[in-house]
Amino acid sequence: MAEPYRFERRARRPMGLAMVGVAIVFLLVLVFGIRAHPAIIAIFVVLTAPAVWDVWRDARSWLEVSDTHIAWAMGARTGSVPLDTIAEVRTKTSLDFAQRATIIDNSGLKHRIPMPCLPRNRQLDEALEARGVLVKRSLFGG
């Protein structure tokens, strides 16, 4: 029996706070510095509002791999798949270094794990391989 693996991420972390701070400073420069057109300001506000909201409410996402299942949650989005029904897990690192993971069960149904729930590097791969789950990793494509 392997030790349960748990990963948790909060929106209110140094990088999240820094990015929201940069966005707010840029918005202030648009409004007061260069007096941009209101339509441009509105577009920027719409694009940055979800990030500001996540940091404000300190959104949390997590992933857990136990000997019986893999489960995840990101806000109201949750999912769980028993390990004995998993045919394979496809993990991928994209060109922007974002991690992606898709669980394919025995019936061919695909379960995509939201990106904020995924740890960096190969931590998820190792936790699944320790439990006998087939993991197929691809880098920068496929």
PyMOL commands that set and color helices and strands:
alter all, ss='L'
color gray80, all
select helices_A, chain A and resi 14-33+38-57+83-85+115-117+123-129
alter helices_A, ss='H'
color red, helices_A
select strands_A, chain A and resi 5-10+60-65+69-74+77-82+86-93+99-105+110-113+135-139
alter strands_A, ss='S'
color yellow, strands_A
deselect
rebuild
show_as cartoon
